[in-house]
Amino acid sequence: MALRTTFLRFLKKSFFIRILMLMLLVSVLPLIGLAYLSMQAFSDTFEKEVNKLNYQVVAQMNERIDLTMTRLQQLSFHYALLAPIENALQSPSHTFADFVRKKELITTLESGIAVMGDVQSLSLYLRSEEHIISTYESYMQISESAYYPMLNHYIAAREPFMFYDLDRLEAAPQLLKQSSFFLRKIPVGSEDDFEGVLIFSISNKQFDNLLKNIHTDTSAAAYVLTPGLNIVATNNTWPDEEKRMRLESTLREWHEQGEPKQFQHDGALISIQQSETFHRWIVLSEIPLKEALSNTAMIKRTVSVMLLCMITIGLIITICVGYYLYKPLQSVKRQLHMIKQGRWDVRVPIRVNNEIGELGEMLHATADTLQSLVQELRKTESLKRRNEIRALQSQINPHFIYNSLNTITMFAMLKDYAKIKEMMTRLTSLLRYSMENMEQTASIQQEIDYLQDYIHMLQLRYDCQLNLQVVIEPEYREKLIPKLLLQPLIENAIFHGILAKETNAGTITLHIHTAKEHPQLMELIVADDGAGMSAQRLQQMESQLMNAGSDDNIGLKNVWERIKLFYGPQCEIALSSEPMKGTIITMTIPKEKESVHSEEDI
């Protein structure tokens, strides 16, 4: 992955590669432009033809529906004047005449269905008899007929004629789900008075059959809708809820655009027309734009493949030329990368007989020279650090011995021989631990035992009660640390903390545990309840710890320098203190020693 990235970067920067790419672009770009313009012109022309054809289908469908509705209206007016209809509205004089009248009426109604063709059934409501005669139902009481709710609604509307479709579903739910109805009154005298009502039924299935022949593509769809967006007929097989949401979105866009005859919406070509006749039905057809232009896909793919082949061949040639130049230069870069990482013994072969090969040989010679210099520098640095560590440790023992002898001198002046004896015993034990243990590291438990003797000596000297509390996780008791690392911290806590508070008692707490946020580290915490220090003094001490040239706070500074030299850059130290509340020193060091220095260096 790195080599590919480097090769691509080389291709971007190479002047020769840029010239090749420019020549490739000059030859290919005009072809791409010409192909694009040709395909765009073809797509636009094809889209216009599809739009035109789609709108013609919608217009013909709407014209067919309007013709049916107009013929229905004309037929209703004509039938209202027919003699059999007028005879049926008159009260019969005897039973035979009534039979003849009904027979003649049924024949007339059936002939009307035959003449109209699109009518499903034809019925006549006889107001005087409260009966209905229909090709759909036999002669029966109007109250028992399925037409009864719709007829009551129509009479209450006081209109000469009305059209019932799905928008008026509440008038006759059982009938209007499958059919649409045209009702016309047969007036007597005034317009409000009538003798009967002609009822024409049109099945919605005939519109479904008509729409099935419009689109053969399953993704295209056509609809016949009522003004209330109820679907009279459609060839769309989507679920009803999806169809309704789609229609609402489309018609909302249609109204927002000013009700155009054609528009694009949601990736589809929409053709729509609403009838101007009494039914006001809407005919809508939509064809997905992607599928409408699917016939152009083959041409586009052919042209695109040809252009892609030309560009690919040109790129392959460019890359091959670039790789011929890149390979020896990449070897030189890899050799430089090895030198940068300090891997002086690695030699990257550069097998070219030209200037780049000579440059590679010079790099190999340079790597040999640098390797020798670095090895010498490492030896010198190791010796320097060893001397620094021993110098730091040597500053601890004289400082402690001086304080101890000063205490014994004080007891000698007081002629307190018992305390002198005990002090000498403790001092001998401490010196034996310091001198006989030739190793430069000690376990934490040994350091704690040493601190117990040390604190007992100070109790004898200052006649005070010093309490050392040790809280340590068991796994760290045998952990090795630089010898005499903790003693200067305890000494500072006593002399600059507890004794400075001018009390005869004090507590020093030593916590050793795993760091909470970093399990690979451990924390050594020394806390006292002494005099503490101000924020200004605390900031000054922190600055002195970070300043390599400072000679103040030599005890704490020596501890910090020894930790850094022994454990490396991962170790940290933190100070916190408040006046009269004590001081806390927290040192964070790795559990496992990662420094380049051996234990002999410390």
NUDOGU-965977 format. One line per field, with one value per residue (C-alpha): residue number from 1; x, y, z; residue in one letter. Coordinates in Angstrom, 2 decimals. Layout:
pos <- [NUM, ...] $
east <- [X, ...] $
north <- [Y, ...] $
up <- [Z, ...] $
code <- [A, ...] $
This chain:
pos <- [1, 2, 3, 4, 5, 6, 7, 8, 9, 10, 11, 12, 13, 14, 15, 16, 17, 18, 19, 20, 21, 22, 23, 24, 25, 26, 27, 28, 29, 30, 31, 32, 33, 34, 35, 36, 37, 38, 39, 40, 41, 42, 43, 44, 45, 46, 47, 48, 49, 50, 51, 52, 53, 54, 55, 56, 57, 58, 59, 60, 61, 62, 63, 64, 65, 66, 67, 68, 69, 70, 71, 72, 73, 74, 75, 76, 77, 78, 79, 80, 81, 82, 83, 84, 85, 86, 87, 88, 89, 90, 91, 92, 93, 94, 95, 96, 97, 98, 99, 100, 101, 102, 103, 104, 105, 106, 107, 108, 109, 110, 111, 112, 113, 114, 115, 116, 117, 118, 119, 120, 121, 122, 123, 124, 125, 126, 127, 128, 129, 130, 131, 132, 133, 134, 135, 136, 137, 138, 139, 140, 141, 142, 143, 144, 145, 146, 147, 148, 149, 150, 151, 152, 153, 154, 155, 156, 157, 158, 159, 160, 161, 162, 163, 164, 165, 166, 167, 168, 169, 170, 171, 172, 173, 174, 175, 176, 177, 178, 179, 180, 181, 182, 183, 184, 185, 186, 187, 188, 189, 190, 191, 192, 193, 194, 195, 196, 197, 198, 199, 200, 201, 202, 203, 204, 205, 206, 207, 208, 209, 210, 211, 212, 213, 214, 215, 216, 217, 218, 219, 220, 221, 222, 223, 224, 225, 226, 227, 228, 229, 230, 231, 232, 233, 234, 235, 236, 237, 238, 239, 240, 241, 242, 243, 244, 245, 246, 247, 248, 249, 250, 251, 252, 253, 254, 255, 256, 257, 258, 259, 260, 261, 262, 263, 264, 265, 266, 267, 268, 269, 270, 271, 272, 273, 274, 275, 276, 277, 278, 279, 280, 281, 282, 283, 284, 285, 286, 287, 288, 289, 290, 291, 292, 293, 294, 295, 296, 297, 298, 299, 300, 301, 302, 303, 304, 305, 306, 307, 308, 309, 310, 311, 312, 313, 314, 315, 316, 317, 318, 319, 320, 321, 322, 323, 324, 325, 326, 327, 328, 329, 330, 331, 332, 333, 334, 335, 336, 337, 338, 339, 340, 341, 342, 343, 344, 345, 346, 347, 348, 349, 350, 351, 352, 353, 354, 355, 356, 357, 358, 359, 360, 361, 362, 363, 364, 365, 366, 367, 368, 369, 370, 371, 372, 373, 374, 375, 376, 377, 378, 379, 380, 381, 382, 383, 384, 385, 386, 387, 388, 389, 390, 391, 392, 393, 394, 395, 396, 397, 398, 399, 400, 401, 402, 403, 404, 405, 406, 407, 408, 409, 410, 411, 412, 413, 414, 415, 416, 417, 418, 419, 420, 421, 422, 423, 424, 425, 426, 427, 428, 429, 430, 431, 432, 433, 434, 435, 436, 437, 438, 439, 440, 441, 442, 443, 444, 445, 446, 447, 448, 449, 450, 451, 452, 453, 454, 455, 456, 457, 458, 459, 460, 461, 462, 463, 464, 465, 466, 467, 468, 469, 470, 471, 472, 473, 474, 475, 476, 477, 478, 479, 480, 481, 482, 483, 484, 485, 486, 487, 488, 489, 490, 491, 492, 493, 494, 495, 496, 497, 498, 499, 500, 501, 502, 503, 504, 505, 506, 507, 508, 509, 510, 511, 512, 513, 514, 515, 516, 517, 518, 519, 520, 521, 522, 523, 524, 525, 526, 527, 528, 529, 530, 531, 532, 533, 534, 535, 536, 537, 538, 539, 540, 541, 542, 543, 544, 545, 546, 547, 548, 549, 550, 551, 552, 553, 554, 555, 556, 557, 558, 559, 560, 561, 562, 563, 564, 565, 566, 567, 568, 569, 570, 571, 572, 573, 574, 575, 576, 577, 578, 579, 580, 581, 582, 583, 584, 585, 586, 587, 588, 589, 590, 591, 592, 593, 594, 595, 596, 597, 598, 599, 600, 601, 602] $
east <- [0.00, 2.86, 4.62, 1.45, 0.94, 4.55, 4.28, 1.12, 2.85, 5.74, 3.36, 1.83, 5.21, 7.01, 7.27, 7.60, 4.43, 2.62, 3.55, 2.20, -1.02, -1.48, -1.13, -3.64, -6.15, -5.76, -6.60, -9.38, -11.26, -12.67, -13.97, -15.58, -17.23, -18.56, -19.92, -21.55, -23.26, -24.49, -25.92, -27.51, -29.21, -30.46, -31.76, -33.58, -35.22, -36.23, -37.63, -39.76, -41.15, -41.97, -43.69, -45.66, -46.77, -47.61, -49.79, -51.56, -52.47, -53.81, -55.78, -57.31, -58.23, -59.81, -61.64, -62.97, -64.27, -65.80, -67.51, -68.99, -70.22, -71.65, -73.50, -74.75, -76.12, -77.71, -79.19, -80.74, -82.43, -83.64, -84.97, -86.92, -89.09, -89.68, -93.30, -92.57, -90.99, -93.94, -96.41, -94.60, -94.90, -98.72, -100.91, -102.22, -105.96, -105.98, -103.55, -102.95, -102.14, -99.68, -98.00, -97.71, -96.36, -93.62, -92.69, -92.38, -90.35, -87.83, -87.40, -86.77, -84.19, -82.34, -82.26, -80.73, -77.89, -77.33, -77.29, -75.01, -72.55, -70.74, -73.76, -73.75, -77.43, -80.37, -83.13, -86.29, -87.67, -91.50, -92.29, -96.05, -95.69, -92.44, -91.08, -88.04, -87.70, -84.16, -82.15, -80.08, -82.91, -86.44, -89.53, -89.41, -90.14, -87.61, -87.00, -85.78, -83.51, -79.75, -80.41, -82.49, -79.74, -78.34, -81.82, -82.73, -79.48, -80.21, -83.78, -82.62, -80.06, -82.88, -80.71, -82.04, -79.22, -76.22, -73.18, -72.16, -68.64, -66.21, -66.19, -69.79, -69.16, -71.26, -74.42, -74.27, -71.11, -72.03, -72.73, -70.14, -67.12, -67.52, -69.54, -70.39, -73.96, -75.74, -79.20, -81.71, -85.17, -88.17, -89.92, -93.64, -94.55, -91.97, -88.35, -88.81, -91.68, -90.88, -92.51, -89.48, -85.71, -83.56, -80.47, -77.54, -74.77, -71.25, -68.81, -65.34, -63.84, -64.24, -61.77, -59.36, -59.50, -58.86, -55.79, -54.24, -53.50, -51.80, -48.49, -46.81, -43.96, -44.73, -43.00, -45.18, -48.66, -51.91, -54.80, -58.39, -59.12, -62.05, -61.54, -61.17, -58.19, -60.14, -58.89, -61.57, -59.20, -55.47, -52.98, -50.61, -50.19, -48.68, -50.37, -53.26, -51.51, -48.38, -50.49, -52.40, -49.24, -47.70, -50.81, -51.08, -47.45, -47.85, -51.07, -49.71, -46.74, -49.14, -51.14, -47.98, -46.70, -49.98, -51.58, -49.45, -50.26, -46.85, -44.10, -41.41, -41.78, -39.75, -37.89, -40.97, -42.54, -46.08, -48.92, -52.22, -55.57, -58.78, -62.14, -64.26, -67.54, -69.72, -67.74, -64.40, -62.39, -58.59, -56.55, -52.90, -50.05, -46.50, -43.45, -40.17, -37.64, -34.95, -37.03, -38.35, -34.78, -33.74, -33.57, -30.69, -28.72, -27.17, -25.81, -24.46, -22.83, -21.19, -19.76, -18.69, -16.91, -15.02, -13.92, -13.00, -10.85, -9.01, -8.40, -7.33, -4.80, -3.36, -3.14, -1.46, 1.20, 1.73, 2.01, 4.47, 6.73, 6.42, 7.28, 10.42, 11.56, 10.17, 11.74, 15.40, 14.32, 12.11, 15.12, 17.04, 14.14, 13.89, 17.60, 17.16, 14.18, 16.30, 18.94, 16.25, 14.99, 18.50, 18.74, 22.33, 23.05, 20.24, 21.28, 18.64, 19.98, 20.09, 20.97, 21.05, 24.09, 23.48, 23.62, 20.95, 23.12, 26.10, 23.90, 22.88, 26.51, 27.21, 24.24, 25.57, 28.93, 27.23, 25.22, 28.45, 30.01, 26.90, 26.64, 30.20, 29.59, 26.32, 27.89, 30.66, 28.09, 26.03, 29.08, 29.98, 26.39, 26.14, 29.35, 28.18, 24.84, 26.50, 28.74, 25.77, 23.75, 26.61, 27.22, 23.57, 23.60, 26.83, 25.13, 22.62, 24.84, 27.04, 24.00, 22.32, 25.50, 26.03, 22.53, 22.96, 26.35, 24.97, 22.26, 24.79, 26.92, 23.91, 23.27, 26.97, 26.79, 23.78, 25.62, 22.62, 24.59, 21.57, 20.32, 23.83, 24.06, 20.67, 21.52, 24.82, 23.07, 20.48, 23.13, 25.29, 22.30, 21.56, 25.18, 25.44, 22.36, 23.85, 27.40, 27.09, 24.37, 26.52, 23.56, 22.27, 18.63, 16.61, 13.13, 10.45, 10.15, 13.86, 13.42, 10.48, 12.54, 15.29, 12.82, 11.54, 15.11, 15.62, 12.42, 13.24, 16.56, 14.83, 12.36, 15.30, 16.88, 13.83, 11.94, 8.74, 6.24, 6.66, 4.28, 4.96, 1.87, 2.54, -0.25, 1.17, -0.32, 1.27, 2.62, 4.91, 6.70, 9.43, 9.49, 13.00, 13.57, 16.73, 18.21, 17.70, 15.03, 12.38, 14.61, 15.03, 11.26, 10.62, 13.36, 11.78, 8.35, 9.78, 12.04, 10.07, 6.63, 6.04, 8.86, 8.19, 4.66, 6.18, 4.27, 5.60, 3.74, 3.07, 2.10, 3.72, 1.77, 3.38, 0.97, 2.20, -0.43, -1.35, -2.40, -6.16, -6.20, -3.00, -2.69, 0.84, 2.04, 2.34, 2.14, 4.40, 2.72, 4.36, 1.95, 2.44, 0.26, 2.87, 3.05, 2.50, 3.36, 1.76, 0.73, 3.61, 6.16, 4.61, 4.93, 8.53, 9.39, 7.79, 9.81, 13.02, 12.31, 11.95, 15.08, 18.13, 20.52, 18.85, 20.64, 17.67, 15.76, 18.64, 17.02, 13.79, 15.60, 18.07, 15.18, 13.52, 16.73, 17.39, 13.86, 14.16, 17.52, 16.31, 12.79, 13.03, 10.58, 7.38, 7.76, 5.98, 5.99, 3.25, 3.21, 0.18, 0.11, -1.88, -0.66, -1.02, -2.63, 0.45, 2.13, 1.59, 4.26, 3.02, 5.49, 4.20, 6.64, 6.34, 5.79, 8.51, 11.73, 11.99, 15.05, 18.17, 20.25, 21.03, 20.71, 24.46, 24.06, 21.89] $
north <- [0.00, 2.36, 1.60, 2.25, 5.54, 6.56, 5.59, 7.66, 10.60, 10.17, 10.20, 13.45, 15.20, 13.94, 16.56, 13.90, 12.18, 15.51, 15.96, 12.49, 13.16, 16.49, 14.81, 12.17, 14.78, 16.84, 13.79, 12.32, 15.37, 16.42, 12.88, 12.90, 16.26, 15.15, 11.91, 13.73, 16.29, 13.57, 11.45, 14.49, 15.55, 12.03, 11.77, 15.12, 14.14, 10.76, 12.29, 14.72, 11.89, 9.86, 12.89, 13.45, 9.84, 9.72, 12.83, 11.48, 8.36, 10.48, 12.73, 9.74, 8.14, 11.33, 11.77, 8.22, 8.85, 12.21, 10.56, 7.90, 10.46, 12.74, 9.85, 8.87, 12.36, 12.50, 9.01, 9.89, 12.94, 10.94, 8.06, 10.38, 11.23, 7.67, 6.44, 3.24, 5.36, 7.78, 4.84, 3.22, 6.44, 6.42, 4.40, 1.23, 0.81, -3.00, -5.87, -6.96, -3.42, -3.23, -6.46, -5.20, -1.90, -3.50, -5.90, -3.05, -1.01, -3.81, -4.30, -0.58, -0.57, -3.58, -2.01, 1.10, -1.01, -2.60, 0.79, 2.45, -0.42, 1.06, 0.95, -1.87, -1.56, 0.81, 1.36, 3.45, 4.64, 5.02, 7.68, 7.12, 3.43, 3.67, 0.83, 0.39, -1.56, -2.48, -4.73, -5.30, -5.90, -7.17, -5.09, -4.31, -1.77, 1.07, 0.67, -2.88, -1.91, -1.30, 2.03, 3.36, 5.31, 6.87, 7.78, 9.51, 11.48, 12.52, 13.62, 15.65, 17.41, 18.83, 18.65, 17.74, 15.20, 14.04, 11.85, 9.47, 8.08, 7.21, 10.82, 10.21, 6.79, 7.51, 7.74, 4.04, 2.27, -1.15, 0.10, 2.85, 0.68, -1.13, 1.23, 4.85, 6.11, 8.84, 9.86, 12.07, 13.15, 12.90, 16.20, 16.93, 20.60, 22.48, 21.41, 20.44, 18.05, 14.74, 11.42, 9.19, 8.87, 7.18, 5.46, 4.55, 2.31, 2.16, -0.52, 0.71, -2.52, -1.34, 1.47, -1.04, -3.10, 0.01, 0.95, -2.51, -1.93, 1.45, 0.46, -2.89, -1.88, -2.80, 0.35, 2.70, 3.44, 5.09, 6.22, 7.40, 9.51, 11.34, 14.98, 13.72, 11.51, 8.28, 5.71, 4.65, 2.52, 1.86, -0.64, -0.03, -3.07, -1.19, -1.41, 1.05, 3.20, 3.60, 4.47, 7.12, 8.72, 8.77, 10.37, 13.00, 14.00, 14.12, 16.16, 18.55, 19.20, 19.58, 22.29, 24.07, 24.25, 25.75, 22.54, 21.95, 19.18, 17.58, 17.85, 15.82, 14.68, 12.33, 10.85, 10.27, 11.85, 12.88, 13.53, 14.64, 15.96, 16.75, 16.57, 19.70, 17.74, 17.13, 14.17, 16.14, 12.94, 13.11, 10.89, 10.58, 8.63, 8.38, 6.76, 6.52, 8.75, 6.11, 3.52, 5.99, 6.60, 2.96, 2.62, 5.09, 3.07, 0.76, 3.65, 5.36, 2.18, 1.49, 5.00, 4.96, 1.61, 2.84, 6.02, 4.10, 1.71, 4.60, 6.30, 3.02, 2.27, 5.77, 5.49, 2.09, 3.47, 6.46, 4.27, 1.89, 4.77, 6.22, 2.91, 2.61, 5.95, 5.27, 1.92, 3.02, 6.24, 4.24, 2.12, 5.30, 6.57, 3.26, 3.42, 6.96, 5.77, 3.04, 5.62, 7.89, 5.04, 4.32, 0.93, 1.50, -2.14, -2.44, -2.09, -1.67, -2.98, -0.33, -2.29, 0.38, 1.46, 5.20, 8.28, 6.88, 3.77, 5.97, 7.88, 4.58, 3.55, 6.91, 6.36, 2.94, 4.49, 7.24, 4.65, 2.83, 6.06, 7.06, 3.60, 3.90, 7.41, 6.44, 3.43, 5.64, 8.21, 5.56, 4.33, 7.87, 8.65, 5.43, 6.22, 9.79, 8.63, 6.00, 8.67, 11.02, 8.33, 7.42, 11.08, 11.54, 8.52, 9.61, 12.86, 10.94, 8.99, 11.90, 14.04, 11.38, 10.52, 14.17, 14.47, 11.23, 12.22, 15.60, 13.86, 11.61, 14.66, 16.30, 13.22, 13.12, 16.71, 15.75, 12.58, 10.44, 7.25, 5.00, 7.01, 7.24, 3.46, 3.04, 5.68, 4.00, 0.63, 2.04, 3.93, 0.83, -1.11, 1.59, 1.85, -1.93, -1.94, 0.87, -0.53, -4.32, -4.49, -4.09, -4.16, -0.74, -1.81, -3.08, -4.43, -2.06, -4.16, -3.65, 0.08, 0.13, -1.70, 0.84, 3.71, 2.24, 2.38, 5.85, 7.26, 5.64, 7.50, 10.80, 10.11, 9.75, 12.93, 15.21, 13.48, 13.35, 10.75, 10.02, 7.47, 5.81, 4.20, 1.89, 0.89, -1.37, -3.93, -7.36, -7.72, -4.71, -5.76, -7.57, -5.08, -3.71, 0.05, 2.19, 1.80, 4.68, 6.17, 6.77, 8.01, 11.59, 11.92, 10.78, 13.12, 16.10, 15.19, 15.19, 18.21, 20.51, 19.27, 17.79, 19.50, 22.79, 22.64, 22.80, 19.80, 16.77, 14.24, 13.59, 10.94, 10.03, 7.76, 5.70, 4.39, 2.00, 0.70, 0.28, 3.47, 3.48, 4.85, 3.12, -0.52, -0.77, 1.92, 2.04, 5.02, 5.80, 8.40, 10.03, 12.18, 14.01, 16.09, 18.75, 22.48, 22.27, 25.23, 28.13, 27.97, 30.29, 28.08, 24.96, 26.49, 27.43, 23.85, 22.42, 24.84, 23.82, 20.15, 20.80, 23.02, 20.85, 23.58, 24.30, 23.32, 23.93, 21.06, 18.72, 15.73, 15.74, 16.72, 13.82, 11.39, 12.72, 12.60, 9.00, 7.95, 9.51, 7.86, 4.46, 4.29, 6.58, 9.22, 7.43, 8.41, 11.44, 13.42, 15.60, 17.83, 19.07, 21.02, 23.48, 25.54, 23.64, 20.64, 18.77, 17.86, 14.97, 13.77, 11.36, 9.52, 7.41, 4.85, 1.79, -1.59, -3.03, -1.16, 0.01, 2.25, 1.48, 1.67, -1.48, -1.83, -1.39, 2.14, 3.32] $
up <- [0.00, 0.86, -2.41, -4.41, -2.62, -3.29, -6.96, -7.38, -5.73, -8.13, -11.10, -9.86, -9.51, -12.63, -15.40, -18.11, -16.88, -16.92, -20.60, -21.43, -19.52, -21.31, -24.70, -23.65, -22.51, -25.70, -27.83, -25.68, -24.39, -27.81, -28.34, -24.89, -25.59, -28.97, -27.55, -24.66, -26.89, -29.25, -26.46, -24.81, -28.04, -28.63, -25.05, -25.30, -28.60, -27.31, -24.11, -26.12, -28.22, -25.12, -23.58, -26.74, -26.98, -23.28, -23.52, -26.61, -24.64, -21.76, -24.14, -25.91, -22.60, -21.35, -24.65, -24.40, -20.88, -21.86, -24.84, -22.57, -20.09, -22.80, -24.43, -20.98, -20.41, -23.86, -23.51, -20.17, -21.67, -24.68, -22.60, -20.34, -23.42, -24.62, -24.61, -22.64, -19.92, -19.86, -19.81, -16.93, -14.90, -15.26, -12.90, -14.63, -15.25, -14.79, -14.07, -17.65, -18.70, -15.79, -16.94, -20.52, -19.30, -17.20, -19.98, -22.42, -19.92, -19.27, -23.01, -23.42, -20.59, -22.00, -25.46, -23.89, -22.45, -25.85, -27.58, -25.04, -24.71, -21.70, -19.39, -16.85, -15.83, -16.36, -13.79, -13.43, -10.13, -10.12, -7.60, -7.61, -6.77, -4.70, -6.81, -8.99, -12.23, -13.27, -15.47, -12.35, -9.87, -10.38, -9.74, -6.03, -3.36, -3.41, 0.33, -0.31, -3.19, -2.96, -4.73, -1.84, 0.08, -3.08, -4.38, -1.11, -1.26, -4.84, -4.14, -1.13, -3.33, -5.55, -8.69, -12.19, -12.57, -10.50, -11.00, -8.20, -7.94, -5.14, -3.91, -2.73, -1.29, 1.77, -0.40, -1.37, -0.16, -1.53, -5.05, -5.49, -4.67, -7.99, -10.21, -10.94, -11.41, -13.36, -12.06, -13.94, -12.81, -15.12, -14.33, -14.24, -14.53, -12.41, -12.08, -8.42, -9.20, -10.87, -11.65, -11.61, -11.81, -14.45, -12.98, -15.24, -13.84, -15.30, -14.10, -13.15, -14.48, -18.05, -17.29, -15.70, -18.88, -20.92, -18.84, -19.04, -22.71, -22.22, -20.57, -20.85, -18.51, -14.91, -13.60, -15.66, -14.39, -15.49, -13.31, -13.64, -10.56, -9.09, -8.10, -4.53, -5.57, -5.29, -7.80, -10.27, -12.31, -12.52, -13.85, -10.92, -8.67, -5.70, -2.28, -1.91, 0.71, -1.44, -4.48, -2.56, -1.13, -4.62, -6.15, -3.41, -3.92, -7.72, -7.73, -5.10, -7.38, -10.33, -8.55, -7.38, -10.99, -12.24, -13.50, -16.63, -19.05, -18.56, -15.96, -14.23, -10.64, -8.49, -11.45, -13.62, -16.72, -15.79, -18.29, -16.78, -17.99, -16.12, -17.84, -18.24, -18.17, -15.16, -13.74, -13.59, -13.61, -13.92, -16.22, -15.17, -16.69, -15.34, -16.86, -14.88, -16.58, -16.25, -18.03, -20.59, -21.66, -21.32, -25.10, -25.14, -22.56, -25.15, -27.20, -24.10, -22.88, -26.25, -26.50, -22.87, -23.25, -26.31, -24.57, -21.44, -23.48, -25.11, -21.78, -20.16, -22.88, -22.58, -18.79, -19.00, -21.33, -19.03, -15.94, -17.63, -18.63, -15.16, -13.51, -15.65, -14.20, -10.75, -9.86, -9.33, -7.63, -5.29, -4.30, -3.47, -1.36, 0.50, 1.30, 2.63, 4.66, 6.26, 7.16, 8.62, 10.83, 12.07, 10.34, 9.16, 8.34, 5.76, 2.12, -0.60, -3.97, -6.72, -9.86, -12.55, -14.52, -14.57, -12.35, -10.02, -9.47, -8.55, -6.13, -4.51, -3.97, -2.33, -0.01, 0.98, 1.86, 3.81, 5.78, 6.76, 8.01, 9.95, 11.53, 12.89, 14.23, 15.94, 17.66, 19.05, 20.15, 21.95, 23.87, 24.89, 25.95, 27.98, 29.86, 30.51, 31.94, 34.13, 35.64, 36.17, 37.97, 40.29, 41.06, 42.03, 44.33, 45.98, 47.01, 49.17, 51.55, 52.78, 53.32, 55.48, 57.43, 58.25, 59.76, 61.73, 63.21, 64.08, 66.14, 67.93, 68.73, 70.35, 72.59, 73.50, 74.67, 76.80, 78.05, 77.11, 76.57, 76.16, 73.23, 71.83, 71.92, 70.27, 67.67, 66.86, 66.57, 64.17, 62.18, 61.90, 60.57, 58.03, 56.87, 56.64, 54.34, 52.26, 52.00, 52.11, 49.46, 46.38, 44.04, 42.99, 43.32, 46.26, 46.84, 48.08, 51.27, 51.99, 51.45, 53.89, 56.57, 56.03, 56.46, 59.76, 61.21, 59.81, 61.34, 64.71, 64.69, 64.05, 66.87, 69.25, 67.99, 68.06, 70.88, 68.84, 67.70, 63.96, 62.48, 59.10, 57.54, 54.61, 52.20, 49.48, 47.14, 47.78, 44.24, 44.72, 47.94, 46.02, 43.14, 42.57, 42.59, 42.81, 46.30, 48.76, 46.48, 49.16, 52.02, 50.70, 50.26, 53.86, 55.09, 53.32, 54.74, 58.27, 58.21, 55.88, 56.82, 60.28, 62.20, 60.41, 61.80, 65.31, 66.66, 68.55, 66.39, 62.75, 60.23, 56.94, 54.57, 51.81, 49.13, 46.41, 43.97, 40.31, 38.49, 37.94, 34.39, 33.23, 34.43, 33.03, 35.48, 39.27, 41.62, 44.61, 46.82, 49.86, 51.91, 55.22, 57.52, 58.03, 57.39, 53.64, 51.42, 49.57, 45.93, 45.01, 46.77, 45.16, 41.70, 42.44, 43.44, 40.31, 38.20, 39.97, 39.32, 35.60, 35.48, 34.97, 36.12, 39.47, 42.71, 45.06, 46.74, 46.08, 47.82, 45.83, 42.64, 42.99, 43.39, 40.26, 38.23, 39.29, 38.35, 34.89, 34.24, 35.47, 33.97, 30.96, 29.66, 30.78, 34.43, 35.88, 39.15, 40.61, 43.71, 45.63, 48.87, 50.95, 53.92, 57.23, 55.43, 54.33, 51.06, 48.63, 46.19, 43.49, 41.25, 38.34, 36.94, 34.66, 36.28, 34.06, 33.50, 29.85, 30.10, 28.09, 31.32, 33.19, 36.93, 37.21, 35.89, 38.73] $
code <- [M, A, L, R, T, T, F, L, R, F, L, K, K, S, F, F, I, R, I, L, M, L, M, L, L, V, S, V, L, P, L, I, G, L, A, Y, L, S, M, Q, A, F, S, D, T, F, E, K, E, V, N, K, L, N, Y, Q, V, V, A, Q, M, N, E, R, I, D, L, T, M, T, R, L, Q, Q, L, S, F, H, Y, A, L, L, A, P, I, E, N, A, L, Q, S, P, S, H, T, F, A, D, F, V, R, K, K, E, L, I, T, T, L, E, S, G, I, A, V, M, G, D, V, Q, S, L, S, L, Y, L, R, S, E, E, H, I, I, S, T, Y, E, S, Y, M, Q, I, S, E, S, A, Y, Y, P, M, L, N, H, Y, I, A, A, R, E, P, F, M, F, Y, D, L, D, R, L, E, A, A, P, Q, L, L, K, Q, S, S, F, F, L, R, K, I, P, V, G, S, E, D, D, F, E, G, V, L, I, F, S, I, S, N, K, Q, F, D, N, L, L, K, N, I, H, T, D, T, S, A, A, A, Y, V, L, T, P, G, L, N, I, V, A, T, N, N, T, W, P, D, E, E, K, R, M, R, L, E, S, T, L, R, E, W, H, E, Q, G, E, P, K, Q, F, Q, H, D, G, A, L, I, S, I, Q, Q, S, E, T, F, H, R, W, I, V, L, S, E, I, P, L, K, E, A, L, S, N, T, A, M, I, K, R, T, V, S, V, M, L, L, C, M, I, T, I, G, L, I, I, T, I, C, V, G, Y, Y, L, Y, K, P, L, Q, S, V, K, R, Q, L, H, M, I, K, Q, G, R, W, D, V, R, V, P, I, R, V, N, N, E, I, G, E, L, G, E, M, L, H, A, T, A, D, T, L, Q, S, L, V, Q, E, L, R, K, T, E, S, L, K, R, R, N, E, I, R, A, L, Q, S, Q, I, N, P, H, F, I, Y, N, S, L, N, T, I, T, M, F, A, M, L, K, D, Y, A, K, I, K, E, M, M, T, R, L, T, S, L, L, R, Y, S, M, E, N, M, E, Q, T, A, S, I, Q, Q, E, I, D, Y, L, Q, D, Y, I, H, M, L, Q, L, R, Y, D, C, Q, L, N, L, Q, V, V, I, E, P, E, Y, R, E, K, L, I, P, K, L, L, L, Q, P, L, I, E, N, A, I, F, H, G, I, L, A, K, E, T, N, A, G, T, I, T, L, H, I, H, T, A, K, E, H, P, Q, L, M, E, L, I, V, A, D, D, G, A, G, M, S, A, Q, R, L, Q, Q, M, E, S, Q, L, M, N, A, G, S, D, D, N, I, G, L, K, N, V, W, E, R, I, K, L, F, Y, G, P, Q, C, E, I, A, L, S, S, E, P, M, K, G, T, I, I, T, M, T, I, P, K, E, K, E, S, V, H, S, E, E, D, I] $
